[in-house]
């Protein structure tokens, strides 16, 4: 989810909300490594910022290790 109306819909129906975070530079480096054209200003887009002040049930750090470690951390969080 990327927008406040998505957040309201899902959290209002009892879904747990999780946020996965990585620093801006890490995200840019990952996109470049995948061959994507990157505009560093895209981080200011509404889809990237609208949920910045929402509260989430869980926040996961995805700054290191890539997707493999993210999956491990998700599995740990699910317990």
mmCIF file of the C-alpha atoms, coordinates in Angstrom:
data_MODEL
# 
_entry.id   MODEL 
# 
loop_
_atom_site.group_PDB 
_atom_site.id 
_atom_site.type_symbol 
_atom_site.label_atom_id 
_atom_site.label_alt_id 
_atom_site.label_comp_id 
_atom_site.label_asym_id 
_atom_site.label_entity_id 
_atom_site.label_seq_id 
_atom_site.pdbx_PDB_ins_code 
_atom_site.Cartn_x 
_atom_site.Cartn_y 
_atom_site.Cartn_z 
_atom_site.occupancy 
_atom_site.B_iso_or_equiv 
_atom_site.pdbx_formal_charge 
_atom_site.auth_seq_id 
_atom_site.auth_comp_id 
_atom_site.auth_asym_id 
_atom_site.auth_atom_id 
_atom_site.pdbx_PDB_model_num 
ATOM 1  C CA . UNK A 1 1  ? 0.000   0.000   0.000   1.00 0.00 ? 1  UNK A CA 1 
ATOM 2  C CA . UNK A 1 2  ? 1.190   3.481   -0.748  1.00 0.00 ? 2  UNK A CA 1 
ATOM 3  C CA . UNK A 1 3  ? -1.668  5.858   -0.043  1.00 0.00 ? 3  UNK A CA 1 
ATOM 4  C CA . UNK A 1 4  ? -3.682  6.985   2.982   1.00 0.00 ? 4  UNK A CA 1 
ATOM 5  C CA . UNK A 1 5  ? -6.954  5.623   1.583   1.00 0.00 ? 5  UNK A CA 1 
ATOM 6  C CA . UNK A 1 6  ? -5.333  2.156   1.233   1.00 0.00 ? 6  UNK A CA 1 
ATOM 7  C CA . UNK A 1 7  ? -4.073  2.397   4.806   1.00 0.00 ? 7  UNK A CA 1 
ATOM 8  C CA . UNK A 1 8  ? -7.502  3.440   6.106   1.00 0.00 ? 8  UNK A CA 1 
ATOM 9  C CA . UNK A 1 9  ? -9.254  0.655   4.184   1.00 0.00 ? 9  UNK A CA 1 
ATOM 10 C CA . UNK A 1 10 ? -6.907  -2.112  5.342   1.00 0.00 ? 10 UNK A CA 1 
ATOM 11 C CA . UNK A 1 11 ? -6.360  -1.024  8.935   1.00 0.00 ? 11 UNK A CA 1 
ATOM 12 C CA . UNK A 1 12 ? -10.101 -0.323  9.279   1.00 0.00 ? 12 UNK A CA 1 
ATOM 13 C CA . UNK A 1 13 ? -10.781 -3.953  8.426   1.00 0.00 ? 13 UNK A CA 1 
ATOM 14 C CA . UNK A 1 14 ? -8.371  -5.315  10.992  1.00 0.00 ? 14 UNK A CA 1 
ATOM 15 C CA . UNK A 1 15 ? -5.370  -5.976  8.777   1.00 0.00 ? 15 UNK A CA 1 
ATOM 16 C CA . UNK A 1 16 ? -1.985  -5.639  10.438  1.00 0.00 ? 16 UNK A CA 1 
ATOM 17 C CA . UNK A 1 17 ? 0.080   -2.940  8.796   1.00 0.00 ? 17 UNK A CA 1 
ATOM 18 C CA . UNK A 1 18 ? 3.792   -3.359  8.270   1.00 0.00 ? 18 UNK A CA 1 
ATOM 19 C CA . UNK A 1 19 ? 6.300   -0.872  6.945   1.00 0.00 ? 19 UNK A CA 1 
ATOM 20 C CA . UNK A 1 20 ? 9.522   -1.994  5.325   1.00 0.00 ? 20 UNK A CA 1 
ATOM 21 C CA . UNK A 1 21 ? 12.187  0.698   5.397   1.00 0.00 ? 21 UNK A CA 1 
ATOM 22 C CA . UNK A 1 22 ? 15.556  1.226   3.765   1.00 0.00 ? 22 UNK A CA 1 
ATOM 23 C CA . UNK A 1 23 ? 17.554  4.440   3.444   1.00 0.00 ? 23 UNK A CA 1 
ATOM 24 C CA . UNK A 1 24 ? 17.077  6.474   0.272   1.00 0.00 ? 24 UNK A CA 1 
ATOM 25 C CA . UNK A 1 25 ? 20.613  5.797   -0.997  1.00 0.00 ? 25 UNK A CA 1 
ATOM 26 C CA . UNK A 1 26 ? 20.232  2.048   -0.465  1.00 0.00 ? 26 UNK A CA 1 
ATOM 27 C CA . UNK A 1 27 ? 16.985  2.025   -2.436  1.00 0.00 ? 27 UNK A CA 1 
ATOM 28 C CA . UNK A 1 28 ? 18.554  4.049   -5.254  1.00 0.00 ? 28 UNK A CA 1 
ATOM 29 C CA . UNK A 1 29 ? 21.544  1.695   -5.431  1.00 0.00 ? 29 UNK A CA 1 
ATOM 30 C CA . UNK A 1 30 ? 19.234  -1.326  -5.610  1.00 0.00 ? 30 UNK A CA 1 
ATOM 31 C CA . UNK A 1 31 ? 17.205  0.209   -8.429  1.00 0.00 ? 31 UNK A CA 1 
ATOM 32 C CA . UNK A 1 32 ? 20.356  1.069   -10.377 1.00 0.00 ? 32 UNK A CA 1 
ATOM 33 C CA . UNK A 1 33 ? 21.646  -2.485  -9.873  1.00 0.00 ? 33 UNK A CA 1 
ATOM 34 C CA . UNK A 1 34 ? 18.398  -3.757  -11.469 1.00 0.00 ? 34 UNK A CA 1 
ATOM 35 C CA . UNK A 1 35 ? 18.995  -1.479  -14.440 1.00 0.00 ? 35 UNK A CA 1 
ATOM 36 C CA . UNK A 1 36 ? 16.196  0.942   -13.625 1.00 0.00 ? 36 UNK A CA 1 
ATOM 37 C CA . UNK A 1 37 ? 16.385  4.582   -14.626 1.00 0.00 ? 37 UNK A CA 1 
ATOM 38 C CA . UNK A 1 38 ? 16.541  6.461   -11.345 1.00 0.00 ? 38 UNK A CA 1 
ATOM 39 C CA . UNK A 1 39 ? 15.492  10.001  -10.575 1.00 0.00 ? 39 UNK A CA 1 
ATOM 40 C CA . UNK A 1 40 ? 16.548  10.762  -6.985  1.00 0.00 ? 40 UNK A CA 1 
ATOM 41 C CA . UNK A 1 41 ? 13.672  13.247  -6.779  1.00 0.00 ? 41 UNK A CA 1 
ATOM 42 C CA . UNK A 1 42 ? 11.143  10.435  -7.123  1.00 0.00 ? 42 UNK A CA 1 
ATOM 43 C CA . UNK A 1 43 ? 11.429  9.957   -3.361  1.00 0.00 ? 43 UNK A CA 1 
ATOM 44 C CA . UNK A 1 44 ? 9.361   13.111  -2.904  1.00 0.00 ? 44 UNK A CA 1 
ATOM 45 C CA . UNK A 1 45 ? 6.438   11.661  -4.871  1.00 0.00 ? 45 UNK A CA 1 
ATOM 46 C CA . UNK A 1 46 ? 3.166   11.306  -2.988  1.00 0.00 ? 46 UNK A CA 1 
ATOM 47 C CA . UNK A 1 47 ? 3.308   7.510   -3.341  1.00 0.00 ? 47 UNK A CA 1 
ATOM 48 C CA . UNK A 1 48 ? 6.609   7.516   -1.436  1.00 0.00 ? 48 UNK A CA 1 
ATOM 49 C CA . UNK A 1 49 ? 5.675   9.970   1.316   1.00 0.00 ? 49 UNK A CA 1 
ATOM 50 C CA . UNK A 1 50 ? 1.957   9.807   2.039   1.00 0.00 ? 50 UNK A CA 1 
ATOM 51 C CA . UNK A 1 51 ? 2.262   7.148   4.748   1.00 0.00 ? 51 UNK A CA 1 
ATOM 52 C CA . UNK A 1 52 ? 5.315   8.650   6.465   1.00 0.00 ? 52 UNK A CA 1 
ATOM 53 C CA . UNK A 1 53 ? 3.302   9.752   9.504   1.00 0.00 ? 53 UNK A CA 1 
ATOM 54 C CA . UNK A 1 54 ? 1.084   6.718   9.897   1.00 0.00 ? 54 UNK A CA 1 
ATOM 55 C CA . UNK A 1 55 ? 1.553   4.233   12.712  1.00 0.00 ? 55 UNK A CA 1 
ATOM 56 C CA . UNK A 1 56 ? 2.330   0.666   11.722  1.00 0.00 ? 56 UNK A CA 1 
ATOM 57 C CA . UNK A 1 57 ? 1.979   -2.547  13.672  1.00 0.00 ? 57 UNK A CA 1 
ATOM 58 C CA . UNK A 1 58 ? 5.502   -3.538  12.707  1.00 0.00 ? 58 UNK A CA 1 
ATOM 59 C CA . UNK A 1 59 ? 8.454   -1.791  11.065  1.00 0.00 ? 59 UNK A CA 1 
ATOM 60 C CA . UNK A 1 60 ? 11.160  -3.866  9.408   1.00 0.00 ? 60 UNK A CA 1 
ATOM 61 C CA . UNK A 1 61 ? 14.606  -2.571  8.509   1.00 0.00 ? 61 UNK A CA 1 
ATOM 62 C CA . UNK A 1 62 ? 15.607  -3.600  4.989   1.00 0.00 ? 62 UNK A CA 1 
ATOM 63 C CA . UNK A 1 63 ? 18.818  -1.605  4.748   1.00 0.00 ? 63 UNK A CA 1 
ATOM 64 C CA . UNK A 1 64 ? 21.172  -4.579  4.538   1.00 0.00 ? 64 UNK A CA 1 
ATOM 65 C CA . UNK A 1 65 ? 21.245  -8.021  2.999   1.00 0.00 ? 65 UNK A CA 1 
ATOM 66 C CA . UNK A 1 66 ? 18.782  -7.623  0.168   1.00 0.00 ? 66 UNK A CA 1 
ATOM 67 C CA . UNK A 1 67 ? 15.591  -9.526  -0.396  1.00 0.00 ? 67 UNK A CA 1 
ATOM 68 C CA . UNK A 1 68 ? 16.903  -12.791 1.046   1.00 0.00 ? 68 UNK A CA 1 
ATOM 69 C CA . UNK A 1 69 ? 17.491  -11.247 4.471   1.00 0.00 ? 69 UNK A CA 1 
ATOM 70 C CA . UNK A 1 70 ? 14.164  -9.417  4.228   1.00 0.00 ? 70 UNK A CA 1 
ATOM 71 C CA . UNK A 1 71 ? 12.405  -12.768 3.821   1.00 0.00 ? 71 UNK A CA 1 
ATOM 72 C CA . UNK A 1 72 ? 14.262  -14.113 6.847   1.00 0.00 ? 72 UNK A CA 1 
ATOM 73 C CA . UNK A 1 73 ? 13.240  -11.077 8.902   1.00 0.00 ? 73 UNK A CA 1 
ATOM 74 C CA . UNK A 1 74 ? 9.618   -11.425 7.794   1.00 0.00 ? 74 UNK A CA 1 
ATOM 75 C CA . UNK A 1 75 ? 9.596   -15.077 8.811   1.00 0.00 ? 75 UNK A CA 1 
ATOM 76 C CA . UNK A 1 76 ? 11.084  -14.157 12.208  1.00 0.00 ? 76 UNK A CA 1 
ATOM 77 C CA . UNK A 1 77 ? 8.495   -11.420 12.706  1.00 0.00 ? 77 UNK A CA 1 
ATOM 78 C CA . UNK A 1 78 ? 5.678   -13.826 11.891  1.00 0.00 ? 78 UNK A CA 1 
ATOM 79 C CA . UNK A 1 79 ? 7.122   -16.134 14.536  1.00 0.00 ? 79 UNK A CA 1 
# 
